[in-house]
Amino acid sequence: MISRFFSWGIFGVVLMAMAVIHYMRRQPSFYWIYLILFLGPLGASIYLAVEALPELFDPGAFRFLGRSRRLREVEIAIRQNPSAGNYEELGLLRLDKHDWAGARACFDQALAQRTDSLDPFYRRGLAEVELGDFAAARADLERVVTSDASYDFQRAAGLLAYADWKTGNLDRAQRLFEQVLRTSTLTETQLHYAEFLAANNRREEAKQQALRIRDKRAAMPGFQRRRERKLFWQNSALLRKL
């Protein structure tokens, strides 16, 4: 099998490295890693053509190029003008980079200067959820949802239900999940509710919820399936446990 890795020379090794790095970052279906390893450069080429190439045509595929430049510009601007607006923009850029701690610090600075906008509270809440600080996230998200229950297409309310669950307020989490999911189709909220049901020994309800998430994937456009592939991977893992 090792000989296959070098059958296309250095070009084949580069293809395999690209495929493995992409696989580790995106985490598509597990069978791809076997295809890459057992077929070598040929498998890597098939994987990149099927999984990576379509991403080049997704909306916002090259946004990271401008984001890196803008990130540097805003960091320089803050040294001269540490305004709330500049910190908010830097926080958004760091959220895009998944720099959760850095984003939270930026929104802390912005909110120390003004509190007349819901968005910094919401964005800080997103960072806090990712950092696992659910008590802080709950406070920020509650402020947002109290003022606007449908904020960000009800994602704020869905995350508040998630934070309620993680901080032990199971009754309110149940009510909020049910309320939000009457109208929301966000995969993230649906998955959090399935996980909530499973954690509370409601296995059959959790399984039915996870099956609905699995079934909706087939009707999604390709770019949306790729954008939400990590959620679908987590849902598949949950189904295997159930």
N, CA and C of each residue as an Amber inpcrd file, in Angstrom:
protein
   726
   0.8260000  -1.2130000   0.0000000   0.0000000   0.0000000   0.0000000
   0.8600000   1.2620000   0.0000000   2.0050000   1.1880000   0.7060000
   2.8770000   2.3530000   0.7820000   3.3430000   2.7770000  -0.6000000
   3.5840000   1.7840000  -1.4770000   4.0770000   2.1090000  -2.8200000
   3.0900000   2.9670000  -3.5970000   1.7880000   2.8220000  -3.3020000
   0.7890000   3.6280000  -3.9920000   0.9650000   5.1100000  -3.6920000
   1.4410000   5.4350000  -2.4940000   1.5850000   6.8230000  -2.1100000
   2.5390000   7.5670000  -3.0370000   3.5030000   6.8340000  -3.6000000
   4.5420000   7.4850000  -4.4050000   4.4150000   7.1470000  -5.8850000
   3.2870000   6.5300000  -6.2530000   3.1250000   6.0910000  -7.6440000
   3.0390000   7.2600000  -8.6140000   2.6250000   8.4250000  -8.1360000
   2.5560000   9.6170000  -8.9850000   3.6670000  10.6030000  -8.6430000
   4.6840000  10.1380000  -7.9430000   5.7880000  11.0180000  -7.5940000
   5.3840000  12.0520000  -6.5520000   6.0930000  13.1760000  -6.5300000
   5.8340000  14.2210000  -5.5410000   4.4570000  14.8310000  -5.7250000
   3.9760000  14.8680000  -6.9720000   2.6340000  15.4050000  -7.2410000
   1.5750000  14.5850000  -6.5140000   1.7380000  13.2630000  -6.5370000
   0.7790000  12.4020000  -5.8480000   0.8090000  12.5980000  -4.3440000
   2.0110000  12.7920000  -3.7870000   2.1330000  13.0290000  -2.3430000
   1.4390000  14.3330000  -1.9640000   1.6230000  15.3590000  -2.8160000
   0.9670000  16.6500000  -2.5550000  -0.5480000  16.4920000  -2.6150000
  -1.0490000  15.7560000  -3.5950000  -2.4940000  15.5200000  -3.6980000
  -3.0320000  14.8440000  -2.4390000  -2.3110000  13.8370000  -1.9640000
  -2.7540000  13.1240000  -0.7750000  -2.7280000  14.0250000   0.4570000
  -1.6820000  14.8420000   0.5600000  -1.6050000  15.7640000   1.6970000
  -2.7680000  16.7480000   1.6730000  -3.0840000  17.2810000   0.4870000
  -4.2130000  18.2060000   0.3560000  -5.5190000  17.5320000   0.7350000
  -5.6870000  16.2980000   0.2810000  -6.9340000  15.5790000   0.5640000
  -7.0860000  15.3020000   2.0600000  -6.0020000  14.8460000   2.6940000
  -6.0700000  14.5270000   4.1240000  -6.3200000  15.7850000   4.9510000
  -5.6480000  16.8730000   4.6170000  -5.8610000  18.1340000   5.3490000
  -7.2980000  18.5970000   5.1940000  -7.8200000  18.5340000   3.9700000
  -9.2110000  18.9350000   3.7390000 -10.1650000  18.0330000   4.5180000
  -9.8860000  16.7270000   4.5010000 -10.7410000  15.7830000   5.2310000
 -10.7580000  16.1000000   6.7240000  -9.6010000  16.3580000   7.3030000
  -9.5210000  16.6290000   8.7380000 -10.2390000  17.9160000   9.1040000
 -10.2050000  18.8980000   8.2230000 -10.8570000  20.1800000   8.5120000
 -12.3620000  20.1130000   8.3090000 -12.8050000  19.3920000   7.2840000
 -14.2270000  19.3790000   6.9270000 -14.9930000  18.2090000   7.5280000
 -14.3020000  17.1010000   7.7630000 -14.9110000  15.9020000   8.3480000
 -16.1520000  15.4330000   7.5860000 -15.9880000  15.1030000   6.3040000
 -17.1150000  14.5170000   5.5620000 -17.2960000  13.0520000   5.9490000
 -18.0110000  12.2950000   5.1410000 -18.2720000  10.8810000   5.4570000
 -16.9720000  10.1220000   5.6420000 -16.9660000   9.2170000   6.6360000
 -15.7240000   8.5570000   7.0560000 -15.1130000   7.6890000   5.9590000
 -15.9420000   7.2030000   5.0060000 -15.3930000   6.2900000   4.0030000
 -14.3720000   6.9600000   3.1010000 -14.3840000   8.3050000   3.0470000
 -13.4330000   9.0050000   2.1860000 -11.9930000   8.7570000   2.6270000
 -11.7600000   8.7110000   3.9210000 -10.3760000   8.5400000   4.3840000
  -9.8330000   7.1720000   3.9540000 -10.7070000   6.1570000   3.8990000
 -10.2710000   4.8500000   3.4130000  -9.9490000   4.9010000   1.9280000
 -10.7640000   5.6320000   1.1890000 -10.5150000   5.7730000  -0.2500000
  -9.1680000   6.4420000  -0.5060000  -8.8890000   7.4920000   0.2700000
  -7.6270000   8.2210000   0.1080000  -6.4380000   7.3250000   0.4530000
  -6.5470000   6.6030000   1.5670000  -5.4110000   5.8080000   2.0390000
  -5.1800000   4.5550000   1.1960000  -6.2540000   3.9120000   0.7270000
  -6.0970000   2.6500000   0.0190000  -5.8490000   2.8350000  -1.4780000
  -6.3630000   3.9230000  -2.0580000  -6.1400000   4.1640000  -3.4830000
  -5.0260000   5.1580000  -3.7510000  -4.5000000   5.7570000  -2.6860000
  -3.3800000   6.6700000  -2.8540000  -3.7550000   7.9240000  -3.6330000
  -2.8920000   8.4020000  -4.5170000  -3.1630000   9.6340000  -5.2680000
  -4.4490000   9.5890000  -6.0850000  -4.7890000   8.4060000  -6.6090000
  -6.0410000   8.2910000  -7.3570000  -7.2300000   8.5760000  -6.4510000
  -7.2330000   7.9690000  -5.2570000  -8.3100000   8.2230000  -4.2940000
  -8.3470000   9.6710000  -3.8630000  -7.1550000  10.2670000  -3.6750000
  -7.0930000  11.6860000  -3.2950000  -7.6850000  12.5610000  -4.3880000
  -7.3930000  12.2190000  -5.6490000  -7.9260000  12.9940000  -6.7730000
  -9.4510000  12.9100000  -6.8230000  -9.9770000  11.6940000  -6.6130000
 -11.4410000  11.5230000  -6.6080000 -12.0560000  12.3240000  -5.4750000
 -11.4300000  12.2310000  -4.3000000 -11.9570000  12.9620000  -3.1360000
 -11.9730000  14.4670000  -3.3950000 -10.8610000  15.0180000  -3.8820000
 -10.7720000  16.4600000  -4.1150000 -11.7690000  16.9100000  -5.1790000
 -11.9870000  16.0770000  -6.2050000 -12.9370000  16.4370000  -7.2620000
 -14.3710000  16.4620000  -6.7440000 -14.6950000  15.5050000  -5.8660000
 -16.0810000  15.3820000  -5.3840000 -16.3660000  16.3050000  -4.2030000
 -15.4130000  16.4350000  -3.2740000 -15.6690000  17.1530000  -2.0300000
 -15.0930000  18.5720000  -2.0060000 -13.9030000  18.7470000  -2.5380000
 -13.2390000  20.0570000  -2.4150000 -13.5400000  20.9910000  -3.5730000
 -13.5150000  20.4690000  -4.8040000 -13.7130000  21.3280000  -5.9700000
 -15.0380000  22.0850000  -5.9420000 -16.1740000  21.4430000  -5.5950000
 -17.4430000  22.1960000  -5.5700000 -17.4420000  23.3650000  -4.5930000
 -16.6080000  23.3010000  -3.5590000 -16.5660000  24.3850000  -2.5830000
 -16.0810000  25.6950000  -3.2080000 -15.3170000  25.6010000  -4.2870000
 -14.8070000  26.8060000  -4.9380000 -15.9370000  27.6520000  -5.5240000
 -17.0970000  27.0230000  -5.7490000 -18.2310000  27.7270000  -6.3490000
 -19.2900000  28.0940000  -5.3200000 -19.0350000  27.7820000  -4.0470000
 -19.9830000  28.1340000  -2.9880000 -19.9850000  29.6370000  -2.7460000
 -21.1330000  30.2100000  -2.3280000 -21.1630000  31.6310000  -1.9690000
 -20.1560000  31.9380000  -0.8630000 -19.3430000  32.9680000  -1.0760000
 -18.3720000  33.3750000  -0.0580000 -17.1600000  32.4830000   0.0460000
 -16.8880000  31.6690000  -1.0140000 -15.7830000  30.7120000  -0.9350000
 -14.4300000  31.3850000  -0.7250000 -14.2610000  32.5820000  -1.2800000
 -12.9630000  33.2560000  -1.1870000 -12.9920000  34.4490000  -0.2340000
 -14.0000000  34.4520000   0.6220000 -14.1310000  35.5650000   1.5630000
 -12.9330000  35.6550000   2.5050000 -12.2910000  34.5200000   2.7800000
 -11.1770000  34.5150000   3.7240000 -10.0100000  35.3760000   3.2350000
  -9.8910000  35.5650000   1.9140000  -8.7880000  36.3680000   1.3960000
  -8.9290000  37.8230000   1.8330000 -10.1240000  38.3830000   1.6350000
 -10.3620000  39.7610000   2.0640000 -10.4250000  39.8910000   3.5700000
 -10.8550000  38.8270000   4.2460000 -10.9730000  38.8770000   5.7040000
  -9.6160000  39.0480000   6.3670000  -8.6140000  38.3230000   5.8800000
  -7.2800000  38.4300000   6.4790000  -6.7230000  39.8430000   6.3240000
  -6.9280000  40.4090000   5.1510000  -6.4460000  41.7760000   4.9300000
  -7.1860000  42.7580000   5.8240000  -8.5070000  42.5990000   5.8780000
  -9.3150000  43.5110000   6.7060000  -8.9780000  43.3550000   8.1810000
  -8.6760000  42.1410000   8.6150000  -8.3050000  41.9000000  10.0080000
  -7.0730000  42.7150000  10.3790000  -6.0880000  42.7030000   9.5150000
  -4.8690000  43.4830000   9.7830000  -5.1670000  44.9770000   9.8040000
  -6.0160000  45.4250000   8.8920000  -6.3520000  46.8490000   8.8220000
  -7.0610000  47.3190000  10.0940000  -8.0110000  46.5030000  10.5780000
  -8.7710000  46.8990000  11.7760000  -7.8760000  46.8690000  13.0150000
  -6.9820000  45.8970000  13.0970000  -6.0570000  45.8430000  14.2360000
  -5.1800000  47.0980000  14.2850000  -4.7560000  47.5800000  13.1180000
  -3.9630000  48.8140000  13.0650000  -4.8270000  50.0100000  13.4380000
  -6.0690000  50.0320000  12.9280000  -6.9760000  51.1580000  13.1940000
  -7.2780000  51.2850000  14.6840000  -7.3830000  50.1520000  15.3830000
  -7.7190000  50.1730000  16.8090000  -6.6130000  50.8320000  17.6330000
  -5.3820000  50.6890000  17.1950000  -4.2880000  51.3400000  17.9230000
  -4.4350000  52.8640000  17.8960000  -5.0060000  53.3630000  16.8100000
  -5.1930000  54.8070000  16.6820000  -6.5600000  55.2590000  17.2010000
  -7.5530000  54.3920000  17.0410000  -8.9160000  54.7540000  17.4260000
  -9.6220000  53.5410000  18.0250000  -9.4540000  53.2950000  19.3300000
 -10.0580000  52.1140000  19.9740000 -11.5520000  52.3170000  20.2570000
 -12.3080000  52.5800000  19.2000000 -13.7330000  52.8540000  19.3570000
 -14.5310000  51.5610000  19.4720000 -15.7650000  51.6730000  19.9450000
 -16.6380000  50.5040000  20.0670000 -16.8870000  49.8790000  18.7060000
 -17.0850000  50.7140000  17.6870000 -17.3420000  50.2000000  16.3430000
 -16.1850000  49.3830000  15.8040000 -14.9620000  49.8630000  16.0240000
 -13.7900000  49.1200000  15.5620000 -13.6480000  47.7930000  16.2990000
 -13.9080000  47.7990000  17.6030000 -13.8260000  46.5490000  18.3560000
 -14.9120000  45.5620000  17.9150000 -16.0990000  46.0760000  17.5910000
 -17.1680000  45.1950000  17.1170000 -16.7820000  44.5460000  15.7880000
 -16.2150000  45.3420000  14.8780000 -15.8090000  44.7760000  13.5910000
 -14.7130000  43.7410000  13.7750000 -13.7450000  44.0320000  14.6330000
 -12.6760000  43.0720000  14.8840000 -13.2370000  41.7980000  15.5120000
 -14.2110000  41.9480000  16.3940000 -14.8450000  40.7790000  16.9920000
 -15.5210000  39.9080000  15.9530000 -16.2040000  40.5300000  14.9850000
 -16.8630000  39.7710000  13.9240000 -15.8380000  39.0230000  13.0740000
 -14.7430000  39.6910000  12.7560000 -13.6910000  39.0440000  11.9650000
 -13.0820000  37.8610000  12.7110000 -12.9130000  38.0190000  14.0100000
 -12.3540000  36.9160000  14.7950000 -13.3510000  35.7780000  14.9590000
 -14.6290000  36.0890000  15.0220000 -15.6370000  35.0250000  15.0160000
 -15.5390000  34.2080000  13.7370000 -15.3830000  34.9040000  12.6040000
 -15.2560000  34.2070000  11.3230000 -14.0520000  33.2810000  11.3050000
 -12.9950000  33.6620000  12.0270000 -11.7820000  32.8410000  12.0940000
 -11.8710000  31.7590000  13.1690000 -12.9820000  31.7220000  13.8900000
 -13.1670000  30.7870000  15.0150000 -12.1790000  31.0620000  16.1470000
 -11.7660000  32.3110000  16.2560000 -10.9490000  32.7450000  17.3940000
 -11.9150000  33.2240000  18.4800000 -12.4810000  32.2550000  19.1980000
 -13.5730000  32.5590000  20.1180000 -13.1180000  33.4570000  21.2650000
 -11.9710000  33.1600000  21.8470000 -11.4850000  33.9700000  22.9710000
 -11.1640000  35.3920000  22.5070000 -10.5300000  35.5080000  21.3350000
 -10.2190000  36.8340000  20.8090000 -11.4620000  37.6310000  20.4970000
 -12.4790000  36.9710000  19.9390000 -13.7420000  37.6520000  19.6340000
 -14.4190000  38.1300000  20.9170000 -14.4360000  37.2690000  21.9250000
 -15.0650000  37.6510000  23.1900000 -14.3830000  38.8730000  23.7960000
 -13.0590000  38.9020000  23.7460000 -12.3260000  40.0470000  24.2980000
 -12.6760000  41.3310000  23.5590000 -12.8530000  41.2300000  22.2410000
 -13.2240000  42.4230000  21.4600000 -14.6090000  42.9320000  21.8480000
 -15.5680000  42.0300000  21.9870000 -16.9170000  42.4710000  22.3540000
 -16.9630000  42.9740000  23.7980000 -16.1150000  42.4390000  24.6540000
 -15.9870000  42.9970000  26.0090000 -15.5890000  44.4630000  25.9330000
 -14.6010000  44.7540000  25.0820000 -14.1320000  46.1330000  24.9310000
 -15.2170000  47.0200000  24.3330000 -15.9250000  46.5040000  23.3430000
 -16.9950000  47.2940000  22.7110000 -18.1080000  47.6020000  23.7060000
 -18.5030000  46.6050000  24.4930000 -19.6150000  46.7850000  25.4260000
 -19.2160000  47.6050000  26.6460000 -17.9380000  47.7300000  26.8870000
 -17.4870000  48.6170000  27.9660000 -17.7160000  50.0780000  27.5970000
 -17.8690000  50.3410000  26.2940000 -18.0520000  51.7110000  25.8200000
 -19.5080000  52.0590000  25.5380000 -20.2800000  51.0540000  25.0570000
 -21.6970000  51.3350000  24.7900000 -22.5000000  50.0420000  24.8340000
 -23.7570000  50.1530000  25.2190000 -24.6120000  48.9740000  25.3430000
 -25.9630000  49.1990000  24.6600000 -25.9830000  50.0780000  23.6460000
 -27.2440000  50.4410000  23.0040000 -27.6040000  49.5390000  21.8280000
 -26.7860000  48.5320000  21.5460000 -27.0460000  47.6200000  20.4310000
 -27.0820000  46.1890000  20.9370000 -28.0100000  45.3900000  20.3830000
 -28.1100000  43.9850000  20.7850000 -27.0180000  43.1270000  20.1730000
 -26.5320000  43.5110000  18.9990000 -25.6440000  42.6180000  18.2620000
 -24.3600000  42.2590000  19.0170000 -23.6670000  43.1970000  19.6650000
 -22.4630000  42.7920000  20.4110000 -22.7590000  41.7830000  21.5200000
 -23.9180000  41.9140000  22.1790000 -24.2860000  40.9340000  23.2000000
 -24.4950000  39.5560000  22.5550000 -25.1670000  39.5650000  21.4070000
 -25.4270000  38.3020000  20.7150000 -24.1310000  37.6510000  20.2430000
 -23.2670000  38.4500000  19.6180000 -22.0130000  37.8940000  19.1080000
 -21.1110000  37.4170000  20.2450000 -21.1090000  38.1480000  21.3560000
 -20.3270000  37.6720000  22.5030000 -20.9220000  36.3680000  23.0240000
 -22.2480000  36.2710000  23.0030000 -22.8890000  35.0300000  23.4230000
 -22.4820000  33.8470000  22.5510000 -22.3490000  34.0720000  21.2310000
 -21.8870000  33.0090000  20.3370000 -20.5020000  32.5130000  20.7470000
 -19.6030000  33.4770000  21.0020000 -18.2400000  33.1180000  21.4070000
 -18.2550000  32.3570000  22.7310000 -19.0920000  32.7930000  23.6560000
 -19.1520000  32.1500000  24.9750000 -19.6840000  30.7260000  24.8790000
 -20.6530000  30.4930000  23.9900000 -21.1450000  29.1310000  23.7790000
 -20.0140000  28.2400000  23.2710000 -19.2620000  28.7390000  22.2970000
 -18.1580000  27.9490000  21.7360000 -17.0690000  27.6960000  22.7790000
 -16.8850000  28.6330000  23.6940000 -15.8830000  28.4770000  24.7480000
 -16.3900000  27.6100000  25.9030000 -17.6790000  27.2770000  25.8890000
 -18.2440000  26.4580000  26.9570000 -18.6020000  27.2270000  28.2070000
 -18.6230000  28.5600000  28.1170000 -19.0130000  29.3860000  29.2670000
 -20.5100000  29.6650000  29.1460000 -21.3010000  28.6690000  29.4940000
 -22.7340000  28.7430000  29.2380000 -23.4560000  29.7080000  30.1690000
 -22.9480000  29.9170000  31.3660000 -23.5790000  30.8720000  32.2770000
 -23.4860000  32.2850000  31.7040000 -22.2960000  32.6560000  31.2140000
 -22.1270000  33.9760000  30.6060000 -22.9450000  34.0800000  29.3270000
 -22.9510000  33.0160000  28.5220000 -23.7160000  33.0240000  27.2760000
 -25.2030000  33.1950000  27.5600000 -25.6740000  32.5320000  28.5900000
 -27.0880000  32.6230000  28.9310000 -27.4780000  34.0630000  29.2660000
 -26.6410000  34.7650000  30.0110000 -26.9460000  36.1510000  30.3670000
 -27.0070000  37.0400000  29.1340000 -26.0360000  36.8880000  28.2290000
 -26.0190000  37.7160000  27.0220000 -27.1790000  37.3850000  26.0900000
 -27.4200000  36.1010000  25.8840000 -28.4790000  35.6960000  24.9670000
 -29.8610000  36.0220000  25.5130000 -30.0180000  35.9500000  26.8360000
 -31.3070000  36.3030000  27.4360000 -31.6210000  37.7770000  27.2000000
 -30.5940000  38.6080000  27.2880000 -30.7970000  40.0380000  27.0230000
 -31.2720000  40.2550000  25.5840000 -30.6870000  39.5190000  24.6640000
 -31.0510000  39.6570000  23.2530000 -32.4690000  39.1690000  23.0030000
 -32.7770000  37.9630000  23.4830000 -34.0700000  37.3420000  23.2100000
 -35.2070000  38.0950000  23.9010000 -34.9340000  38.6610000  25.0660000
 -35.9610000  39.4480000  25.7560000 -36.3700000  40.6510000  24.9170000
 -35.4110000  41.2410000  24.2050000 -35.7010000  42.4070000  23.3640000
 -36.2310000  42.0220000  21.9920000 -35.7550000  40.8890000  21.4520000
 -36.1620000  40.4680000  20.1090000 -36.1020000  38.9420000  20.0380000
 -37.2590000  38.3180000  20.2060000 -37.3150000  36.8480000  20.2880000
 -36.9040000  36.1670000  18.9880000 -36.9800000  36.8730000  17.8640000
 -36.6580000  36.2590000  16.5690000 -35.2700000  36.6490000  16.0680000
 -34.4250000  37.1640000  16.9470000 -33.1210000  37.6820000  16.5250000
 -32.3090000  36.6220000  15.7740000 -31.7480000  37.0250000  14.6330000
 -30.9490000  36.1560000  13.7640000 -31.7150000  34.8800000  13.4320000
 -32.9360000  35.0740000  12.9190000 -33.7780000  33.9540000  12.4860000
 -33.9850000  32.9280000  13.6060000 -34.1360000  33.4420000  14.8360000
 -34.3960000  32.6500000  16.0400000 -33.1910000  31.8210000  16.4920000
 -32.0240000  32.0720000  15.9180000 -30.8420000  31.3540000  16.3880000
 -30.5050000  31.7520000  17.8210000 -30.7070000  33.0360000  18.1470000
 -30.4240000  33.4950000  19.5060000 -31.2840000  32.7360000  20.5170000
 -32.5710000  32.5770000  20.2060000 -33.4640000  31.8590000  21.1210000
 -33.0850000  30.3880000  21.2210000 -32.6980000  29.7850000  20.0890000
 -32.2700000  28.3910000  20.1100000 -31.0250000  28.1940000  20.9560000
 -30.1030000  29.1280000  20.8680000 -28.8800000  29.0310000  21.6740000
 -29.1540000  29.3190000  23.1490000 -30.1360000  30.1700000  23.4160000
 -30.5160000  30.4100000  24.8080000 -31.0810000  29.1270000  25.4220000
 -31.9030000  28.4040000  24.6640000 -32.4090000  27.1180000  25.1490000
 -31.2550000  26.1510000  25.4230000 -30.2750000  26.1440000  24.5350000
 -29.0940000  25.2930000  24.6990000 -28.3170000  25.6840000  25.9560000
 -28.1350000  26.9920000  26.1720000 -27.4180000  27.4690000  27.3600000
 -28.2080000  27.1580000  28.6320000 -29.5430000  27.2640000  28.5470000
 -30.3850000  26.8870000  29.6960000 -30.1520000  25.4220000  30.0710000
 -30.1450000  24.5650000  29.0580000 -29.9040000  23.1350000  29.3110000
 -28.5480000  22.9320000  29.9730000 -27.5180000  23.5600000  29.4280000
 -26.1610000  23.3430000  29.9200000 -25.9430000  23.9300000  31.3170000
 -26.8030000  24.8690000  31.7240000 -26.6770000  25.4340000  33.0690000
 -27.7110000  24.8570000  34.0250000 -28.4320000  23.8220000  33.5850000
 -29.3070000  23.0860000  34.4920000 -30.7520000  23.5330000  34.5530000
 -31.1440000  24.5100000  33.7520000 -32.5380000  24.9620000  33.7570000
 -33.3120000  24.1550000  32.7130000 -33.5990000  22.8980000  33.0430000
 -34.1570000  21.9690000  32.0660000 -35.5740000  22.3250000  31.6510000
 -36.3800000  22.7980000  32.5850000 -37.7710000  23.1220000  32.2570000
 -37.8480000  24.2510000  31.2370000 -37.0610000  25.3130000  31.4750000
 -37.1250000  26.4270000  30.5270000 -36.4840000  26.0350000  29.2010000
 -35.4440000  25.2150000  29.2530000 -34.8350000  24.7410000  28.0120000
 -35.8590000  23.9850000  27.1740000 -36.6300000  23.1060000  27.8160000
 -37.6610000  22.3480000  27.1020000 -38.6830000  23.2920000  26.4690000
 -39.1620000  24.2540000  27.2340000 -40.1630000  25.1910000  26.7100000
 -39.6150000  26.0000000  25.5420000 -38.3900000  26.4720000  25.6990000
 -37.7890000  27.3000000  24.6410000 -37.5410000  26.4920000  23.3750000
 -36.9960000  25.2880000  23.5220000 -36.7700000  24.4470000  22.3470000
 -38.0810000  24.2100000  21.6050000 -39.1170000  23.8550000  22.3200000
 -40.4060000  23.5840000  21.6820000 -40.9530000  24.8300000  21.0010000
 -40.8240000  25.9660000  21.6670000 -41.3290000  27.2210000  21.1100000
 -40.5840000  27.5930000  19.8260000 -39.2790000  27.5030000  19.8580000
 -38.4700000  27.9000000  18.7010000 -38.6880000  26.9520000  17.5290000
 -38.7500000  25.6560000  17.8140000 -38.8180000  24.6710000  16.7370000
 -40.1940000  24.5640000  16.1020000 -41.1580000  25.3010000  16.6190000
 -42.4470000  25.3770000  15.9180000 -42.3020000  26.0680000  14.5730000
 -41.3630000  26.9870000  14.4840000 -41.2060000  27.7680000  13.2530000
 -39.7830000  27.7420000  12.6880000 -38.7910000  27.4390000  13.5050000
 -37.4020000  27.4710000  13.0500000 -37.0130000  26.1490000  12.3890000
 -36.2310000  26.2560000  11.3180000 -35.7070000  25.0610000  10.6520000
 -34.1800000  24.9960000  10.7450000 -33.5830000  25.7450000  11.6630000
 -32.1290000  25.7450000  11.7980000 -31.6360000  24.3750000  12.2640000
 -30.7220000  23.8000000  11.5190000 -30.1870000  22.4780000  11.8600000
 -29.5120000  22.4960000  13.2210000 -28.8160000  23.5760000  13.5280000
 -28.1240000  23.6820000  14.8150000 -29.0990000  23.5310000  15.9800000
 -30.2260000  24.2450000  15.9260000 -31.2150000  24.1710000  17.0000000
 -31.8500000  22.7880000  17.0660000 -32.1620000  22.2190000  15.9040000
 -32.7400000  20.8730000  15.8700000 -31.7930000  19.8420000  16.4830000
 -30.5050000  19.9760000  16.1760000 -29.5280000  19.0320000  16.7230000
 -29.3700000  19.2110000  18.2270000 -29.3180000  20.4480000  18.6880000
 -29.2120000  20.6830000  20.1280000 -30.4050000  20.0770000  20.8680000
 -31.5760000  20.1620000  20.2600000 -32.7560000  19.5910000  20.9160000
 -32.6590000  18.0640000  20.9530000 -32.1790000  17.4550000  19.8630000
 -31.9970000  16.0020000  19.8560000 -31.0070000  15.5840000  20.9450000
 -29.9270000  16.3350000  21.0970000 -28.9360000  16.0400000  22.1310000
 -29.5390000  16.2230000  23.5250000 -30.3650000  17.2500000  23.6750000
 -31.0430000  17.4970000  24.9500000 -31.9420000  16.3150000  25.3150000
 -32.7090000  15.8400000  24.3460000 -33.6020000  14.7050000  24.5960000
 -32.8090000  13.4560000  24.9600000 -31.7260000  13.2080000  24.2390000
 -30.9070000  12.0220000  24.5200000 -30.2910000  12.0980000  25.9090000
 -29.8200000  13.2870000  26.2960000 -29.1750000  13.4530000  27.6040000
 -30.1650000  13.2700000  28.7440000 -31.4540000  13.4260000  28.4470000
 -32.4750000  13.2860000  29.4840000 -33.2440000  11.9750000  29.3530000
 -32.5690000  10.9780000  28.7350000 -33.0960000   9.6080000  28.6440000
 -34.4200000   9.5150000  27.8950000 -34.6240000  10.4200000  26.9550000
 -35.8200000  10.3590000  26.0930000 -35.3450000   9.8650000  24.7250000
 -34.8630000   8.6360000  24.7090000 -34.1360000   8.1100000  23.5660000
 -34.9890000   8.0190000  22.3040000 -36.2240000   7.5930000  22.4310000
 -37.0590000   7.4470000  21.2370000 -37.3610000   8.8020000  20.6080000
 -37.6600000   9.7960000  21.4500000 -37.8970000  11.1480000  20.9280000
 -36.6260000  11.7160000  20.2950000 -35.4980000  11.4510000  20.9430000
 -34.2160000  11.9140000  20.3990000 -33.9390000  11.2650000  19.0460000
 -34.2170000   9.9840000  18.9370000 -33.9800000   9.2750000  17.6840000
 -34.8460000   9.8380000  16.5700000 -36.1180000  10.0870000  16.8570000
 -37.0110000  10.6350000  15.8400000 -36.5520000  12.0210000  15.3960000
 -36.0980000  12.8350000  16.3460000 -35.5870000  14.1540000  16.0170000
 -34.3370000  14.0500000  15.1390000 -33.4300000  13.1440000  15.4890000
 -32.2000000  12.9590000  14.7100000 -32.5080000  12.4230000  13.3120000
 -33.5040000  11.5670000  13.1880000 -33.8840000  11.0430000  11.8730000
 -34.4550000  12.1500000  10.9910000 -35.1990000  13.0730000  11.5820000
 -35.7140000  14.2040000  10.8020000 -34.5690000  15.0620000  10.2740000
 -33.5430000  15.2420000  11.1000000 -32.3770000  16.0140000  10.6610000
 -31.6770000  15.2860000   9.5190000 -31.5180000  13.9790000   9.6480000
 -30.8670000  13.2020000   8.5880000 -31.6420000  13.2930000   7.2830000
 -32.9720000  13.2170000   7.3700000 -33.7980000  13.2010000   6.1690000
 -33.8160000  14.5490000   5.4550000 -33.6900000  15.6500000   6.2030000
 -33.7450000  16.9700000   5.5670000 -32.5290000  17.2330000   4.6950000
 -31.4310000  16.5230000   4.9490000 -30.1910000  16.7400000   4.2010000
 -30.3750000  16.5200000   2.7110000 -31.1800000  15.5250000   2.3610000
 -31.3490000  15.1730000   0.9510000 -31.9610000  16.3080000   0.1370000
 -32.7800000  17.1450000   0.7730000 -33.4610000  18.2220000   0.0550000
 -32.6540000  19.5170000   0.0110000 -31.4960000  19.5340000   0.6620000
 -30.7010000  20.7590000   0.7190000 -29.8560000  20.9330000  -0.5410000
 -29.6170000  22.1790000  -0.9770000 -28.6420000  22.4020000  -2.0520000
 -27.2480000  22.0080000  -1.5850000 -26.3800000  21.7000000  -2.5330000
 -25.0560000  21.1800000  -2.2080000 -24.2480000  22.0930000  -1.3100000
 -24.2700000  23.4050000  -1.5750000 -23.4520000  24.3070000  -0.7740000
 -23.9170000  24.3430000   0.6720000 -25.2380000  24.1940000   0.8910000
 -25.7470000  24.2130000   2.2610000 -25.3840000  22.9240000   2.9910000
 -25.4110000  21.7970000   2.2790000 -24.9820000  20.5380000   2.9090000
 -23.5220000  20.6230000   3.3240000 -22.7020000  21.2320000   2.4670000
 -21.2820000  21.3580000   2.8150000 -21.0880000  22.3070000   3.9870000
 -21.8690000  23.3870000   4.0140000 -21.7500000  24.3610000   5.1040000
 -22.1300000  23.7440000   6.4400000 -23.0890000  22.8140000   6.4170000
 -23.5940000  22.2370000   7.6590000 -23.1160000  20.7970000   7.8680000
 -22.0730000  20.4010000   7.1500000 -21.6560000  19.0010000   7.2130000
 -21.2340000  18.5890000   8.6230000 -20.6220000  19.5080000   9.3690000
 -20.2030000  19.1560000  10.7290000 -21.4210000  18.8320000  11.5930000
 -22.5100000  19.5680000  11.4250000 -23.7300000  19.2910000  12.1810000
 -24.3070000  17.9310000  11.7950000 -24.2870000  17.6260000  10.4950000
 -24.8040000  16.3310000  10.0630000 -23.9060000  15.1940000  10.5510000
 -22.5990000  15.4230000  10.6030000 -21.6850000  14.4250000  11.1320000
 -21.9900000  14.1760000  12.6100000 -22.2250000  15.2450000  13.3740000
 -22.5590000  15.0930000  14.7870000 -23.8910000  14.3770000  14.9540000
 -24.8250000  14.6710000  14.0530000 -26.1250000  14.0070000  14.1170000
 -25.9870000  12.5130000  13.8310000 -25.1420000  12.1600000  12.8800000
 -24.9130000  10.7440000  12.5810000 -24.3020000  10.0250000  13.7770000
 -23.3640000  10.7050000  14.4380000 -22.7530000  10.1170000  15.6220000
 -23.7930000   9.9000000  16.7280000 -24.7110000  10.8550000  16.8650000
 -25.7850000  10.7180000  17.8520000 -26.6930000   9.5460000  17.5120000
 -27.0340000   9.3990000  16.2350000 -27.9000000   8.2950000  15.8270000
 -27.2620000   6.9460000  16.1250000 -25.9510000   6.8490000  15.9360000
 -25.2790000   5.5770000  16.2290000 -25.3750000   5.2220000  17.7110000
 -25.3800000   6.2410000  18.5720000 -25.5030000   5.9960000  20.0110000
 -26.9200000   5.6010000  20.4020000 -27.8890000   6.0470000  19.6160000
 -29.2860000   5.7830000  19.9450000 -29.7780000   4.4390000  19.3720000
